[in-house]
Amino acid sequence: MDAALAGKLIGIDLPGPSLDDLTRGYLERYRFGGVCLFRKNVRNREQVARLVEEIREVLGPQAWIAMDQEGGAVLRTSDLPEAPSAMALGAVGDLELAQAIGAAVGRGLISLGVNWNYAPSLDVNTNPDNPVIGERSFGGDAEQVAALGLAWANGLQSAGVIPTAKHFPGHGDTHLDSHLALPRVDKPLEALEQLELLPFRRAVEAQIPALMTAHILYPALDPQHPATLSKAILTDLLRQEWGYPGVIVTDSMAMKAIADHYPAGHAAVRAVNAGADVVLALGSWPNKLQQAEAIRAAVESGQISPARLEQSLERLERLAQRFPGQAKPYPADLERQDRGLMHRAAQRSITAYGRVTLPQTDAAVLLVAPRSTSGENVYEAGPDAQTLGRALSARFPQLSVLSYPQERPLSILEELQTRAAGADFLLFGSPTRGPLSEEELQLGQRLFGLGKPALHLAVWNPYHVRALGQPALLSYGFHPPALEALAQALAGAPAPGRLPVGF
């Protein structure tokens, strides 16, 4: 087996929105299997389509192009119809809608030549303090997560895009972010089978074409190695016991759960020998090339056997034949329909929590929310106070905004008291992913204690509602369809969603 083929087992990211000479040279030399695009690579759809064409001109027509286009806060391009988060779909609970959303996402991606989506998340989010999954999950019930996730995946496939069940064996009950540390799930095998593993077992039974691994320790499955590097999990369990024939792709090997514990090249080789078909070598060029050289050397030395390499190449060949990356037209009328679908889904997901009182549209409404927000890891930044205020002011022309610095929420207490006196209705907006700080919770409780009608707007993290414990509307996301639906519900439209996680 030619060691030069080892590059087919590696997926990389790119430094920018076009191929510079250095990048082109590395692509020509290493012949990587494909490329994962991120926000840094995206300007608009025409530019992305050109970039995809350039990549395939160098790597060949069978090179795969991937994105994390999950919906909600994990979107790599906003130039296509913006899908609701998985948990928003969990709040609706409609399998036909989930499939339709997946198909619409697929139509947008394949119009750019992007033929692999690292979605959906089949993680069952049971830990309220989970810092990285949350609304990326369809909910806290394993059967519902499986049903909705596979419906979404079927829609994606119908448009010619590869779906990816992630993060196997499950990232929903962790309190650490594997981008930053190595999480550990200490549960007996029976408990894992009833919860974490169940959606993935269903995905294997449904013959989903790809799964992505989690950088997490599961001592009941392998006491020594995280799943990405575990032969016991990827080969013995997934391949042999479950009979999975599809492609296994690692999560980013640059994440600290792996990078802080294993040398890059060693980890890449171990992942392949554990059973992975694609190693996502993201980050700096030295890091990517170290992994590429390590895999090539392991093939040449026999550390990765010819049979092991051949298995992965055959799986990737079958995947490429089934999902060719040829861009397909996206007619304007169909795109308009898909955008309408996203808006209707957002409207159906809005959820009322507790005894909700709504303001009159001509009321003097005061919105209190963070002055600024920031993105992290896989997420975009949520809307700041002014952005949230603009989204609501179309329905509430007398709405005003009081913003607070996230590092000092209580610094606005005096101004809050003064401005609340002249308001008819108070809104506490929480448009951030992380947990509310103690000071933010104190600020929220002070707002609700001012004797005015008040409501919590949980724009992103649904678990903020549990923490604050006050009446709320939840939107599970902050892109325009979600914020418009939230404004409509605040103005009296139905809020038919049902909370898909337990508090």
C-alpha positions in Angstrom: 0.0 0.0 0.0 1.4 3.4 -1.1 2.2 5.5 2.0 1.3 8.6 0.0 -2.3 7.6 0.4 -2.0 8.1 4.1 -2.9 11.8 3.6 -6.5 10.7 2.6 -7.0 9.9 6.3 -6.5 13.5 7.3 -8.9 16.4 7.3 -7.6 19.9 7.9 -8.7 23.5 8.3 -7.4 26.5 6.3 -6.0 29.8 7.6 -8.3 32.1 5.5 -10.9 32.6 2.8 -8.7 31.7 -0.1 -5.8 29.4 -1.0 -2.5 31.2 -0.5 0.7 29.8 -2.0 1.8 28.1 1.2 -1.6 26.4 1.7 -1.8 25.3 -1.9 1.7 23.8 -1.7 0.8 21.8 1.4 -2.4 20.5 -0.2 -0.4 19.4 -3.3 2.2 17.7 -1.2 0.1 15.9 1.3 -3.0 15.2 -0.7 -5.3 15.5 2.3 -8.7 13.8 2.2 -10.7 17.0 2.8 -11.1 20.3 4.4 -13.4 21.6 7.2 -14.4 25.2 6.8 -15.0 27.7 9.6 -16.1 31.3 10.0 -12.6 32.4 9.2 -13.0 30.9 5.8 -16.4 32.4 5.0 -17.2 35.8 3.5 -20.2 35.1 1.4 -21.6 32.2 -0.6 -19.9 33.2 -3.9 -16.5 33.3 -2.2 -17.1 29.9 -0.4 -18.2 28.3 -3.7 -15.0 29.6 -5.4 -12.9 28.3 -2.4 -14.5 24.9 -2.6 -13.7 24.7 -6.3 -10.1 25.7 -5.7 -9.7 23.0 -3.1 -11.1 20.3 -5.3 -8.9 21.5 -8.2 -5.9 20.7 -6.1 -7.1 17.6 -4.1 -9.3 16.1 -6.7 -13.1 15.9 -7.2 -13.5 13.3 -4.4 -12.1 15.6 -1.7 -14.8 16.2 0.9 -15.6 19.7 2.1 -17.2 19.9 5.6 -18.8 22.4 7.9 -20.3 22.4 11.4 -23.7 23.8 10.3 -25.8 22.5 13.2 -28.2 25.4 13.6 -28.7 27.8 16.5 -25.4 29.1 17.8 -23.2 26.8 15.7 -23.4 28.1 12.1 -20.4 28.6 9.9 -22.2 30.8 7.4 -25.2 33.0 8.0 -25.5 33.6 4.2 -27.9 30.6 4.0 -31.2 30.0 5.7 -30.4 29.9 9.4 -31.7 26.8 11.1 -33.0 26.7 14.7 -30.9 24.9 17.3 -31.4 21.2 18.0 -33.1 22.0 21.3 -35.5 24.4 19.6 -36.6 21.4 17.5 -36.7 19.4 20.7 -39.2 21.9 22.1 -41.4 21.4 19.0 -41.1 17.6 19.0 -42.1 17.2 15.3 -40.2 14.6 13.4 -41.5 15.8 10.0 -40.3 19.3 10.8 -36.9 18.1 11.9 -36.5 16.2 8.6 -37.6 19.3 6.7 -35.1 21.5 8.5 -32.3 19.0 7.8 -33.2 18.9 4.1 -33.2 22.7 4.0 -29.7 22.9 5.7 -28.5 20.3 3.1 -29.8 22.3 0.2 -27.9 25.3 1.3 -24.7 23.5 1.9 -24.7 21.5 -1.4 -25.3 24.7 -3.3 -21.8 25.7 -2.2 -20.3 22.3 -2.9 -20.1 21.4 0.8 -21.0 17.8 1.0 -20.3 16.9 4.7 -22.0 18.4 7.7 -20.6 17.6 11.2 -24.2 17.4 12.6 -26.5 16.4 14.2 -25.5 16.1 17.8 -26.9 13.0 19.3 -25.7 13.9 22.8 -28.4 13.6 25.5 -28.0 16.7 27.5 -28.8 15.7 31.1 -26.2 17.9 32.9 -27.5 21.5 33.4 -23.9 22.6 33.9 -22.7 21.1 30.6 -20.5 23.9 29.1 -20.4 22.8 25.5 -23.5 20.9 24.4 -26.7 22.4 26.0 -29.0 23.6 23.2 -26.9 21.7 20.6 -28.7 18.6 21.9 -32.3 17.8 21.0 -33.1 17.4 24.7 -32.8 15.2 27.8 -34.7 12.1 26.6 -32.6 9.6 24.8 -35.4 8.2 22.6 -36.5 11.7 21.6 -32.9 12.7 20.8 -32.5 9.6 18.6 -35.8 10.1 16.8 -35.3 13.9 16.1 -31.6 13.6 15.3 -32.1 10.8 12.8 -35.0 12.6 11.2 -32.8 15.7 10.8 -30.0 13.5 9.4 -32.4 11.8 6.9 -33.3 15.3 5.6 -29.7 16.2 5.2 -28.9 13.0 3.3 -31.9 13.6 1.0 -30.1 16.8 -0.2 -26.9 15.0 -0.9 -25.0 16.0 2.2 -23.3 13.5 4.7 -24.7 13.7 8.2 -22.5 12.9 11.2 -23.8 11.6 14.5 -21.7 13.1 17.2 -20.1 13.1 19.8 -19.9 9.3 20.2 -20.3 7.8 22.8 -22.0 10.9 24.2 -21.0 14.4 25.6 -24.3 15.3 27.3 -23.4 14.5 30.9 -20.1 16.4 31.3 -19.3 19.5 33.3 -16.0 20.1 31.4 -15.6 21.3 27.8 -13.3 19.0 25.9 -12.0 22.0 24.0 -10.4 23.0 27.3 -9.9 19.8 29.4 -10.4 16.0 29.3 -13.9 15.2 30.6 -14.7 11.9 32.3 -18.1 10.1 32.5 -18.2 7.7 35.4 -21.2 5.6 34.8 -21.7 1.8 34.7 -22.2 0.2 31.4 -25.9 -0.4 32.0 -26.5 3.3 32.6 -24.6 4.3 29.4 -26.6 1.8 27.4 -29.9 3.3 28.6 -28.9 7.0 28.0 -25.7 8.1 26.2 -25.3 5.1 23.9 -28.9 4.7 22.9 -29.1 7.4 20.2 -25.8 6.2 18.6 -27.1 2.6 18.7 -30.2 3.8 16.8 -28.0 5.7 14.4 -25.9 2.6 13.6 -29.2 0.6 13.1 -30.3 3.4 10.7 -27.0 3.1 8.8 -26.0 6.7 9.3 -22.9 7.2 7.1 -20.6 8.9 9.6 -20.0 9.3 13.3 -17.7 11.7 15.1 -15.8 10.7 18.3 -15.8 12.4 21.6 -12.6 13.2 23.5 -13.9 11.8 26.8 -12.9 9.1 29.2 -15.6 6.4 29.8 -14.0 4.1 32.4 -16.8 1.5 31.9 -15.8 1.2 28.3 -12.1 1.8 28.5 -10.4 2.8 31.7 -7.3 4.2 30.0 -8.1 6.0 26.8 -10.5 8.7 25.7 -13.0 7.4 23.1 -11.1 9.0 20.2 -8.0 6.9 21.0 -9.8 3.8 22.2 -9.7 0.6 20.2 -12.1 -0.9 22.8 -14.7 1.7 22.0 -14.2 2.4 18.2 -13.3 -1.1 17.0 -14.5 -3.6 19.7 -17.8 -1.9 20.5 -18.7 0.2 17.5 -17.3 -1.9 14.6 -17.4 -5.5 15.9 -20.2 -5.6 18.5 -22.5 -3.1 16.8 -21.4 -3.9 13.2 -21.0 -0.3 12.1 -19.7 -0.1 8.5 -19.6 3.7 8.1 -16.9 6.3 8.4 -15.5 7.3 11.8 -14.1 10.9 12.0 -12.4 12.3 15.1 -13.3 15.6 16.6 -10.5 18.2 16.3 -7.3 16.8 17.6 -6.2 20.3 18.6 -8.7 20.3 21.4 -7.0 20.3 24.8 -8.6 17.0 25.9 -6.2 15.4 23.4 -3.5 18.0 22.8 -2.6 18.5 26.5 -2.2 14.8 27.1 -0.7 13.3 23.9 1.9 14.4 21.4 0.1 15.4 18.1 1.7 12.7 15.9 1.3 10.0 18.5 -2.4 10.8 19.0 -3.1 10.8 15.3 -1.6 7.3 14.8 -3.3 6.0 17.9 -6.7 7.3 16.6 -6.2 5.5 13.3 -5.2 2.3 15.0 -8.2 2.6 17.4 -10.5 2.6 14.3 -10.8 6.2 13.1 -11.0 6.7 9.3 -10.4 10.5 9.3 -8.2 12.4 11.8 -9.2 16.1 12.0 -5.8 17.8 12.2 -6.8 21.4 12.9 -4.8 24.4 14.1 -1.3 25.5 13.1 0.5 24.2 10.1 3.2 22.6 12.3 0.5 20.8 14.2 -1.2 19.6 11.1 2.0 18.5 9.4 3.3 16.7 12.5 0.1 14.5 12.3 0.4 14.0 8.6 4.0 12.9 8.8 3.3 10.7 11.8 0.6 8.8 9.9 2.7 8.5 6.8 5.7 7.2 8.8 3.4 4.7 10.6 2.1 3.4 7.3 5.7 3.0 6.0 6.9 1.2 9.1 3.9 -1.0 9.4 2.7 0.5 12.7 -0.5 1.2 10.8 -0.9 -2.0 8.8 -1.7 -2.1 5.1 -5.0 -3.8 6.0 -5.9 -1.0 8.4 -5.2 1.7 5.8 -7.1 -0.2 3.2 -10.2 -0.4 5.4 -10.4 3.3 5.8 -9.6 4.1 2.2 -12.4 1.8 1.1 -14.9 3.4 3.5 -14.0 6.8 2.3 -14.3 5.8 -1.3 -17.8 4.4 -0.7 -18.7 7.7 1.0 -17.4 9.8 -1.9 -19.3 7.7 -4.4 -22.5 8.0 -2.4 -22.2 11.8 -1.7 -20.4 13.5 -4.6 -19.5 17.1 -3.9 -20.9 18.6 -7.1 -22.6 21.8 -6.3 -26.3 21.9 -7.0 -28.4 25.0 -7.9 -30.5 26.5 -5.1 -33.4 28.2 -6.8 -34.5 31.5 -5.3 -38.1 30.4 -4.7 -36.9 27.3 -2.9 -34.5 29.3 -0.7 -37.4 31.7 0.2 -39.5 28.6 1.2 -36.6 27.4 3.3 -36.2 30.7 5.1 -40.0 30.7 5.8 -39.6 27.2 7.2 -36.9 28.3 9.6 -39.1 31.2 10.8 -42.1 28.9 11.3 -39.9 26.4 13.2 -38.6 29.2 15.5 -42.2 30.4 16.2 -43.2 26.9 17.2 -40.2 26.5 19.5 -40.8 29.5 21.7 -41.5 28.1 25.2 -43.3 29.8 28.2 -42.0 28.9 31.6 -44.0 29.7 34.8 -46.8 32.2 35.0 -45.9 34.5 32.2 -47.3 38.0 32.1 -46.8 40.0 28.8 -46.5 43.7 28.2 -48.8 45.8 26.1 -47.1 46.8 22.8 -47.5 50.5 23.7 -46.0 50.0 27.2 -42.8 51.6 28.4 -40.6 48.5 28.5 -37.2 48.5 30.1 -34.8 45.7 28.9 -31.8 44.9 31.1 -29.1 42.8 29.4 -25.3 42.4 29.1 -23.5 45.3 27.3 -21.4 42.9 25.3 -21.0 39.2 24.7 -18.2 37.0 23.3 -18.0 33.8 21.3 -15.9 30.8 22.4 -14.8 27.5 20.9 -17.5 26.3 18.6 -19.9 29.1 19.4 -20.6 32.5 17.9 -21.2 35.5 20.3 -24.7 36.0 21.4 -26.5 39.3 20.9 -25.6 42.2 23.1 -28.2 44.4 24.9 -28.6 46.9 22.0 -28.9 44.1 19.4 -31.6 42.3 21.5 -33.3 45.7 22.0 -33.5 46.4 18.3 -35.0 43.0 17.7 -37.8 43.7 20.2 -38.4 47.4 19.5 -40.2 46.7 16.2 -43.0 45.3 18.3 -42.4 47.6 21.3 -41.6 51.1 20.1 -41.3 52.5 23.6 -38.7 49.9 24.6 -35.5 51.2 26.2 -32.3 49.4 27.1 -30.2 49.4 30.2 -27.0 47.4 29.7 -24.5 46.2 32.3 -20.9 45.1 32.1 -20.7 41.3 32.6 -17.8 41.7 34.9 -19.8 44.1 37.2 -23.5 43.5 36.8 -24.4 45.1 40.1 -22.8 48.4 39.1 -26.1 49.4 37.5 -28.3 48.8 40.5 -28.9 52.5 41.2 -29.7 53.3 37.6 -32.0 50.3 37.4 -33.9 51.6 40.4 -34.3 55.0 38.8 -35.2 53.9 35.3 -37.5 51.1 36.5 -39.6 53.7 38.3 -40.6 55.2 34.9 -41.2 51.8 33.2 -44.4 49.8 32.9 -42.7 46.5 32.3 -39.3 45.0 33.0 -37.4 42.5 30.9 -34.3 40.6 32.0 -32.4 39.3 29.0 -29.8 36.5 29.2 -28.3 36.1 25.7 -25.1 34.2 26.8 -24.1 30.6 26.6 -22.3 30.2 29.9 -24.0 30.1 33.3 -25.3 33.3 34.9 -22.8 34.6 37.4 -23.8 35.1 41.0 -23.9 38.9 40.5 -26.1 38.4 37.4 -28.5 36.2 39.4 -28.6 38.9 42.1 -29.3 41.6 39.5 -32.1 39.5 38.0 -33.7 38.9 41.4 -33.4 42.6 42.3 -35.2 43.4 39.0 -38.0 41.0 39.8 -38.3 42.4 43.3 -39.0 46.0 42.1 -42.7 45.5 42.2 -43.2 45.9 38.4 -44.5 43.3 36.0 -41.4 41.5 34.7 -40.3 38.6 32.5 -37.0 36.7 31.9 -36.0 36.3 28.2 -33.8 33.2 28.0 -32.4 33.9 24.6 -29.8 31.1 24.5 -29.1 28.8 27.4 -32.3 27.3 28.6 -30.8 26.4 32.0 -30.7 30.1 32.9 -34.4 29.7 33.6 -33.7 27.1 36.2 -31.0 29.3 37.8 -33.1 32.4 38.0 -36.4 30.7 38.8 -38.7 33.4 37.4 -41.3 33.4 34.6 -39.7 33.3 31.2 -39.9 33.0 27.5 -37.2 30.7 25.9 -36.0 30.9 22.3 -33.0 28.4 22.4 -31.1 30.7 20.0 -30.5 34.2 18.8 -30.3 34.4 15.1 -32.9 36.6 13.3 -35.7 33.9 13.0 -35.4 33.1 16.7 -35.4 36.8 17.9 -38.3 37.7 15.6 -40.3 34.7 17.0 -39.4 35.8 20.6 -40.6 39.3 19.9 -43.9 38.0 18.4 -44.4 35.8 21.5 -43.7 38.8 23.8 -46.4 40.7 21.8 -48.9 38.0 22.4 -48.4 35.3 19.8 -48.6 31.7 21.0 -45.6 30.1 22.7 -46.4 26.5 22.0 -43.0 24.9 22.7 -42.4 22.4 25.5 -39.2 22.4 27.5 -37.2 19.4 26.3 -35.0 19.1 29.3 -35.9 18.5 32.9 -35.1 21.0 35.7 
